[in-house]
């Protein structure tokens, strides 16, 4: 699993069909790729340790697509299909070309993008019988077909059940409905089984001769489980004379809860604690974003840097407010100085009173003097 190259696979949590998946071998490159600390680039990512030592067939990487069905979440009812298929990369495996997804991703949606895929589409997939034949012919000294029956298959079933039990209380249960999941597994060089991811609404298209046969069969068997087995095996219409072994095709019930529960399964003995140590990184934050560098006098952690960035942002906001206040005070001081200058010039002289027009004396009428008589 670990190897020597420290390779990690980075996936966006909300995308499918291999879009925007990359393989990187540096925490600095990972943080740069996901836009850590950059406003506007917040989204959820899944970062997994890359399987550096996979089991190869003809020098090519492959994974298993296994169908698992849930017919009830409470009590949890898990069905496992009896046949899976293998998806191959059509390029030889190498860790020297991490940027080539045709080497590292086995998704059919990725592999079909290369030139000439139509001519070798059937080479990109194997059915289970072909894989078991390969084990018998090439791994006889390590157990042959027993590797599948005694090691790989039991582990796949256990992982399928445990993964669903972990998510049982997080999903809404709706009676008389079901959900099909596509589990992706991979083997390391010692035939240990590793879960890559669980896909909701897995592809059921007839993209190759293998899937053309299997998808038709699995959909037909789904009806047998959802209709016949539900009604007559444990449903309300079950009668004593009905056989409990209803034909469900390739589906096998690998887990069914004994009783319904009224509180989350995760409440059973969970330890609400985080165990581990924080990953130290070299980073200098400037202008609201990370600027990574290898050189540095101290190894400062991401949490400390984020705290410093928060403090720096608050200081910048405070400086901006102070600048605005200073501008307001400066504007007020200019207004006051203008008023003071006007008052220093003194009050303006009053406007002159308008002159009254003089009355003209008439020559025909004598003017009587005050205190006298006419002579």
C-alpha positions as CSV (number, residue, x, y, z in Angstrom):
1,X,0.0,0.0,0.0
2,X,2.6,2.6,1.1
3,X,5.4,2.0,-1.3
4,X,8.2,4.5,-1.5
5,X,6.8,7.3,-3.7
6,X,4.2,8.8,-1.2
7,X,1.6,9.0,-3.9
8,X,-1.9,10.1,-3.0
9,X,-5.1,10.2,-5.2
10,X,-7.2,13.4,-5.0
11,X,-10.9,13.3,-5.9
12,X,-13.7,15.9,-5.9
13,X,-16.5,14.6,-3.7
14,X,-19.3,15.8,-6.0
15,X,-18.1,14.5,-9.4
16,X,-18.2,11.2,-11.2
17,X,-16.7,9.4,-14.2
18,X,-13.1,10.1,-13.2
19,X,-13.4,13.9,-13.7
20,X,-10.7,16.1,-12.0
21,X,-9.0,13.1,-10.4
22,X,-5.3,13.5,-10.0
23,X,-2.4,11.6,-8.5
24,X,0.1,13.7,-6.5
25,X,3.1,12.9,-4.2
26,X,3.5,16.2,-2.2
27,X,1.3,17.9,0.4
28,X,2.3,21.2,-1.2
29,X,1.0,20.1,-4.6
30,X,-2.2,18.8,-3.1
31,X,-3.0,22.0,-1.3
32,X,-2.2,24.0,-4.4
33,X,-4.5,21.8,-6.5
34,X,-7.5,22.0,-4.2
35,X,-7.0,25.8,-3.7
36,X,-6.6,25.6,0.0
37,X,-7.0,28.9,1.7
38,X,-8.1,30.7,-1.5
39,X,-11.6,32.4,-1.2
40,X,-14.0,31.2,-3.8
41,X,-12.5,27.7,-4.2
42,X,-14.1,26.0,-1.2
43,X,-15.4,22.5,-2.0
44,X,-15.1,19.0,-0.6
45,X,-12.3,16.7,-1.7
46,X,-11.5,13.1,-0.9
47,X,-7.7,12.3,-0.5
48,X,-6.8,8.7,-0.3
49,X,-3.5,6.9,-0.1
50,X,-2.7,5.5,-3.5
51,X,-2.1,1.8,-3.8
52,X,1.5,1.8,-5.0
53,X,2.0,-1.9,-5.2
54,X,-1.2,-3.3,-6.8
55,X,-1.6,-6.8,-8.1
56,X,-1.0,-6.6,-11.9
57,X,-2.2,-8.7,-14.7
58,X,0.0,-8.5,-17.8
59,X,1.7,-5.4,-16.2
60,X,-1.6,-3.5,-16.1
61,X,-3.6,-2.2,-13.2
62,X,-7.3,-3.2,-12.7
63,X,-10.1,-3.0,-10.2
64,X,-13.3,-4.9,-9.4
65,X,-16.8,-3.5,-9.9
66,X,-19.1,-5.3,-7.5
67,X,-22.8,-4.7,-7.2
68,X,-24.4,-4.5,-3.8
69,X,-28.1,-3.7,-3.1
70,X,-29.9,-2.4,-0.1
71,X,-33.6,-3.3,0.2
72,X,-34.2,-1.8,3.6
73,X,-32.1,0.5,5.9
74,X,-34.0,-0.3,9.1
75,X,-33.5,-3.1,9.7
76,X,-30.5,-3.1,7.3
77,X,-30.8,-5.6,4.5
78,X,-27.8,-6.1,2.3
79,X,-27.6,-8.2,-0.9
80,X,-24.4,-9.2,-2.6
81,X,-24.3,-10.2,-6.3
82,X,-22.6,-13.4,-7.2
83,X,-20.6,-12.1,-10.2
84,X,-18.4,-9.0,-10.5
85,X,-16.2,-7.9,-13.4
86,X,-12.7,-6.4,-13.8
87,X,-11.9,-3.1,-15.4
88,X,-8.4,-2.7,-16.8
89,X,-6.2,0.2,-17.7
90,X,-4.9,-0.2,-21.2
91,X,-1.5,1.2,-20.4
92,X,1.3,-0.5,-18.5
93,X,1.5,0.5,-14.9
94,X,4.2,2.9,-13.8
95,X,4.6,5.5,-11.0
96,X,6.9,7.7,-13.2
97,X,3.9,9.3,-15.0
98,X,1.5,10.4,-12.3
99,X,-0.2,12.9,-14.6
100,X,-1.4,10.1,-17.0
101,X,-4.9,9.0,-15.9
102,X,-4.9,6.3,-18.6
103,X,-2.4,4.5,-16.4
104,X,-3.9,5.1,-13.0
105,X,-7.7,5.2,-13.5
106,X,-9.5,2.1,-14.6
107,X,-12.9,3.8,-15.2
108,X,-14.4,2.9,-18.6
109,X,-15.3,6.6,-19.0
110,X,-11.6,7.4,-18.8
111,X,-10.2,4.6,-20.8
112,X,-12.5,5.1,-23.8
113,X,-11.0,8.6,-24.4
114,X,-7.8,7.1,-25.8
115,X,-7.3,6.5,-29.5
116,X,-8.4,3.2,-30.9
117,X,-10.5,2.2,-27.9
118,X,-13.3,0.7,-30.0
119,X,-10.9,-1.9,-31.4
120,X,-9.7,-3.1,-27.9
121,X,-12.8,-2.3,-25.8
122,X,-13.2,-6.0,-24.9
123,X,-9.7,-6.1,-23.6
124,X,-10.5,-3.5,-21.0
125,X,-12.9,-5.8,-19.1
126,X,-12.9,-9.4,-17.7
127,X,-15.7,-11.4,-16.2
128,X,-15.2,-13.2,-13.0
129,X,-14.7,-16.6,-14.7
130,X,-11.7,-15.2,-16.6
131,X,-10.1,-13.9,-13.4
132,X,-10.5,-17.2,-11.6
133,X,-9.0,-19.0,-14.6
134,X,-6.0,-16.7,-14.4
135,X,-5.5,-17.5,-10.7
136,X,-5.6,-21.2,-11.5
137,X,-3.1,-21.0,-14.3
138,X,-0.7,-18.4,-12.9
139,X,-1.0,-18.4,-9.1
140,X,-1.2,-22.1,-8.4
141,X,1.7,-22.0,-6.0
142,X,-0.1,-19.3,-4.0
143,X,-3.4,-21.1,-3.8
144,X,-5.0,-20.8,-7.3
145,X,-8.8,-20.5,-7.2
146,X,-8.8,-20.7,-3.4
147,X,-7.4,-17.1,-3.3
148,X,-10.8,-16.0,-4.6
149,X,-13.0,-18.3,-2.6
150,X,-11.2,-18.1,0.7
151,X,-9.6,-14.7,0.8
152,X,-10.9,-12.2,-1.7
153,X,-14.6,-13.0,-1.7
154,X,-15.1,-13.2,2.1
155,X,-13.3,-9.9,2.5
156,X,-15.4,-8.2,-0.1
157,X,-18.6,-9.3,1.6
158,X,-17.4,-8.1,5.0
159,X,-16.4,-4.7,3.6
160,X,-19.7,-4.3,1.7
161,X,-21.7,-4.9,4.9
162,X,-19.5,-2.8,7.2
163,X,-19.5,0.2,4.9
164,X,-23.3,0.3,4.8
165,X,-23.6,-0.2,8.5
166,X,-21.4,2.9,9.0
167,X,-23.8,5.0,6.9
168,X,-27.0,3.4,8.1
169,X,-28.1,6.3,10.4
170,X,-27.1,9.0,7.8
171,X,-29.6,8.0,5.1
172,X,-33.4,8.4,5.1
173,X,-35.1,5.0,5.1
174,X,-38.1,4.6,2.8
175,X,-40.0,1.4,3.0
176,X,-40.6,-0.7,-0.1
177,X,-37.8,0.8,-2.1
178,X,-34.2,-0.2,-2.8
179,X,-30.9,1.2,-3.9
180,X,-28.1,-0.3,-6.0
181,X,-24.5,0.5,-5.3
182,X,-21.3,-0.1,-7.3
183,X,-18.4,-1.0,-5.0
184,X,-14.9,-0.5,-6.5
185,X,-12.2,-2.8,-5.0
186,X,-8.5,-3.3,-5.7
187,X,-6.0,-6.0,-4.7
188,X,-2.4,-5.4,-3.6
189,X,0.4,-7.7,-4.5
190,X,-0.5,-10.0,-1.5
191,X,-4.2,-10.3,-2.6
192,X,-5.4,-8.0,0.3
193,X,-8.7,-6.3,-0.6
194,X,-8.9,-2.5,-0.5
195,X,-12.1,-0.5,-0.9
196,X,-11.6,2.4,-3.3
197,X,-15.1,4.0,-3.3
198,X,-18.8,3.3,-3.3
199,X,-20.9,4.6,-6.2
200,X,-24.5,5.4,-6.1
201,X,-26.4,4.8,-9.4
202,X,-23.6,2.8,-11.0
203,X,-23.4,2.5,-14.7
204,X,-25.5,-0.3,-16.2
205,X,-24.8,0.4,-19.9
206,X,-23.7,-2.4,-22.2
207,X,-20.3,-0.8,-23.0
208,X,-18.5,-4.1,-23.7
209,X,-19.5,-7.8,-24.2
210,X,-18.9,-8.4,-20.5
211,X,-21.3,-5.7,-19.3
212,X,-23.8,-6.5,-22.0
213,X,-24.4,-9.9,-20.5
214,X,-24.1,-8.9,-16.8
215,X,-26.2,-5.8,-16.8
216,X,-29.1,-7.7,-18.4
217,X,-28.8,-10.4,-15.8
218,X,-28.5,-8.2,-12.8
219,X,-31.5,-6.0,-13.6
220,X,-33.7,-9.1,-14.1
221,X,-32.6,-10.5,-10.8
222,X,-33.3,-7.1,-9.1
223,X,-36.9,-7.5,-9.9
224,X,-36.9,-11.0,-8.3
225,X,-35.6,-9.5,-5.1
226,X,-37.6,-6.4,-5.0
227,X,-41.0,-8.0,-5.9
228,X,-40.9,-11.8,-5.3
229,X,-38.6,-12.1,-2.4
230,X,-40.0,-9.1,-0.6
231,X,-43.6,-10.2,-0.8
232,X,-43.3,-14.0,-0.2
233,X,-40.1,-14.5,1.8
234,X,-40.5,-11.9,4.6
235,X,-43.3,-9.6,3.5
236,X,-46.9,-9.4,4.6
237,X,-48.0,-12.0,2.0
238,X,-45.8,-14.7,3.3
239,X,-47.7,-17.9,3.9
240,X,-46.5,-21.1,5.8
241,X,-46.7,-23.2,2.7
242,X,-44.5,-20.8,0.7
243,X,-40.9,-21.9,0.6
244,X,-38.5,-19.4,2.3
245,X,-35.9,-20.0,-0.4
246,X,-37.4,-17.7,-3.1
247,X,-35.5,-17.5,-6.3
248,X,-33.4,-14.3,-6.2
249,X,-31.1,-15.1,-9.1
250,X,-27.6,-14.1,-8.4
251,X,-28.4,-12.0,-5.4
252,X,-27.6,-13.4,-1.9
253,X,-28.7,-11.8,1.3
254,X,-25.5,-11.4,3.4
255,X,-26.9,-9.3,6.2
256,X,-30.2,-8.5,7.7
257,X,-30.7,-6.7,11.0
258,X,-32.5,-8.6,13.7
259,X,-34.8,-5.7,14.7
260,X,-35.5,-2.1,13.8
261,X,-33.8,0.5,15.9
262,X,-35.2,3.9,16.9
263,X,-31.9,5.7,17.4
264,X,-28.7,6.0,15.4
265,X,-26.5,3.0,15.1
266,X,-23.5,5.2,15.5
267,X,-24.5,5.8,19.1
268,X,-23.3,2.3,20.0
269,X,-19.9,2.7,21.8
270,X,-18.6,5.5,19.6
271,X,-15.6,7.4,20.8
272,X,-16.0,11.1,19.9
273,X,-12.3,11.8,19.7
274,X,-9.7,12.4,17.1
275,X,-6.4,10.4,17.2
276,X,-3.4,11.6,15.3
277,X,-1.0,14.4,14.7
278,X,-1.3,17.4,12.5
279,X,0.7,17.5,9.3
280,X,3.4,20.2,9.4
281,X,3.8,22.3,6.2
282,X,5.9,25.1,5.0
283,X,3.7,28.0,3.9
284,X,3.7,31.8,3.9
285,X,0.3,33.4,3.5
286,X,0.2,36.7,1.6
287,X,-2.7,38.6,0.0
288,X,-5.2,36.2,1.3
289,X,-3.7,33.1,-0.3
290,X,-0.9,30.6,0.4
291,X,2.5,30.9,-1.0
292,X,4.4,27.7,-0.4
293,X,8.1,27.4,-0.2
294,X,10.5,24.6,0.8
295,X,12.9,26.8,2.6
296,X,12.0,28.1,6.0
297,X,13.4,28.6,9.5
298,X,10.5,26.9,11.3
299,X,7.9,24.2,10.5
300,X,4.6,26.0,11.1
301,X,1.3,24.1,11.0
302,X,-1.7,24.8,8.9
303,X,-3.8,25.7,12.0
304,X,-1.3,28.3,13.1
305,X,-1.1,29.8,9.7
306,X,-4.9,30.1,9.5
307,X,-5.0,31.8,12.8
308,X,-2.3,34.3,11.7
309,X,-4.3,34.9,8.5
310,X,-7.5,35.5,10.6
311,X,-5.6,38.0,12.8
312,X,-4.0,39.7,9.8
313,X,-7.4,40.1,8.2
314,X,-8.9,41.6,11.3
315,X,-5.9,44.0,11.5
316,X,-6.4,45.0,7.9
317,X,-10.1,45.7,8.6
318,X,-9.2,47.8,11.6
319,X,-6.7,49.8,9.6
320,X,-9.3,50.4,6.9
321,X,-11.7,51.7,9.5
322,X,-9.1,54.0,11.0
323,X,-8.3,55.4,7.6
324,X,-11.9,56.1,6.9
325,X,-12.3,57.8,10.3
326,X,-9.2,59.9,9.6
327,X,-10.6,61.0,6.3
328,X,-13.9,62.0,7.9
329,X,-12.0,64.0,10.6
330,X,-9.9,65.6,7.9
331,X,-13.0,66.6,5.9
332,X,-14.5,68.1,9.1
333,X,-11.3,70.1,9.9
334,X,-11.3,71.6,6.3
335,X,-14.9,72.7,6.8
336,X,-14.1,74.3,10.1
337,X,-11.1,76.1,8.8
338,X,-13.1,77.6,6.0
339,X,-15.7,78.9,8.5
340,X,-12.9,80.4,10.7
341,X,-11.3,82.2,7.7
342,X,-14.7,83.8,6.8
343,X,-15.2,85.0,10.4
344,X,-11.6,86.5,10.6
345,X,-12.4,89.0,7.8
346,X,-14.9,90.7,10.1
347,X,-18.6,91.5,9.5
348,X,-19.6,93.1,6.3
349,X,-20.7,96.9,6.5
350,X,-24.5,97.4,6.5
351,X,-26.1,98.3,3.3
352,X,-26.8,102.0,2.9
353,X,-30.4,103.1,3.6
354,X,-32.3,104.1,0.5
355,X,-32.6,107.9,0.2
356,X,-36.1,109.5,0.4
357,X,-37.0,111.6,-2.6
358,X,-37.1,115.5,-1.8
359,X,-40.5,117.1,-2.2
360,X,-40.5,120.0,-4.6
361,X,-42.1,123.3,-3.4
362,X,-44.9,124.7,-5.5
363,X,-44.4,128.4,-6.6
364,X,-48.1,129.2,-6.7
365,X,-48.8,128.4,-3.1
366,X,-46.9,130.2,-0.3
367,X,-45.5,128.1,2.4
368,X,-46.8,129.0,5.9
369,X,-44.1,129.5,8.5
370,X,-44.4,127.8,11.8
371,X,-46.0,130.2,14.4
372,X,-46.7,133.0,11.9
373,X,-49.6,134.4,9.8
374,X,-50.0,135.4,6.3
375,X,-49.1,139.1,5.7
